[in-house]
């Protein structure tokens, strides 16, 4: 989406909070907040400066548990 002119922030929002709005789930998904459902991905750099950082996920946190395995992630 950044190739078509969206900023990295707009691109991330379109996949998270804006998607939640379209699913009528604002406040439940697409945000990090108490009581919300959230999975977190950790990347080594700032995706707002370089959106390609999102392609280099170091680990995923789901339901408070960190998942990481060499070469593959396990959910």
C-alpha positions as CSV (number, residue, x, y, z in Angstrom):
1,X,0.0,0.0,0.0
2,X,2.9,2.3,0.6
3,X,3.8,1.8,-3.1
4,X,0.6,3.5,-3.9
5,X,1.2,6.5,-1.7
6,X,0.0,5.6,1.8
7,X,2.3,6.4,4.6
8,X,3.6,3.6,6.8
9,X,1.3,4.7,9.6
10,X,-1.7,4.7,7.3
11,X,-0.8,1.3,6.0
12,X,-0.5,-0.2,9.5
13,X,-3.8,1.4,10.6
14,X,-5.6,0.0,7.5
15,X,-4.6,-3.5,8.6
16,X,-5.5,-3.0,12.3
17,X,-7.8,-0.3,13.7
18,X,-9.4,0.6,10.3
19,X,-10.1,-3.1,9.7
20,X,-11.6,-3.3,13.2
21,X,-14.0,-0.4,12.3
22,X,-15.1,-2.2,9.2
23,X,-15.8,-5.3,11.2
24,X,-17.7,-3.3,13.8
25,X,-15.2,-4.4,16.4
26,X,-13.5,-1.1,17.4
27,X,-12.1,-1.2,20.9
28,X,-12.0,-5.0,20.8
29,X,-9.4,-5.7,18.0
30,X,-6.8,-3.7,16.2
31,X,-5.6,-1.9,19.3
32,X,-3.4,-2.5,22.3
33,X,-5.6,-1.8,25.3
34,X,-6.8,-3.6,28.4
35,X,-9.6,-6.0,27.5
36,X,-8.8,-6.0,23.8
37,X,-7.8,-9.1,21.8
38,X,-4.3,-8.5,20.6
39,X,-1.4,-10.3,19.0
40,X,1.9,-8.4,19.0
41,X,4.7,-8.7,16.5
42,X,8.3,-7.6,17.4
43,X,10.5,-6.3,14.6
44,X,14.1,-5.1,14.9
45,X,13.5,-1.6,13.5
46,X,10.9,1.2,13.3
47,X,8.2,0.2,10.8
48,X,7.1,3.9,10.6
49,X,10.5,4.7,9.2
50,X,10.8,1.6,7.1
51,X,7.6,-0.4,6.5
52,X,9.7,-3.4,5.3
53,X,10.6,-4.0,8.9
54,X,7.3,-5.7,9.2
55,X,8.7,-8.5,7.0
56,X,11.4,-9.3,9.6
57,X,9.3,-10.5,12.5
58,X,11.5,-11.5,15.5
59,X,8.7,-13.0,17.6
60,X,4.9,-13.0,18.0
61,X,3.1,-12.6,21.3
62,X,-0.3,-14.2,21.4
63,X,-2.4,-14.4,24.6
64,X,0.6,-13.2,26.6
65,X,2.8,-16.1,25.3
66,X,5.9,-15.5,23.1
67,X,6.2,-17.7,20.1
68,X,9.5,-18.0,18.3
69,X,11.2,-20.9,16.5
70,X,14.2,-20.8,14.1
71,X,12.9,-20.3,10.6
72,X,9.2,-20.7,11.5
73,X,6.7,-19.3,13.9
74,X,4.3,-21.5,15.8
75,X,0.8,-20.2,16.8
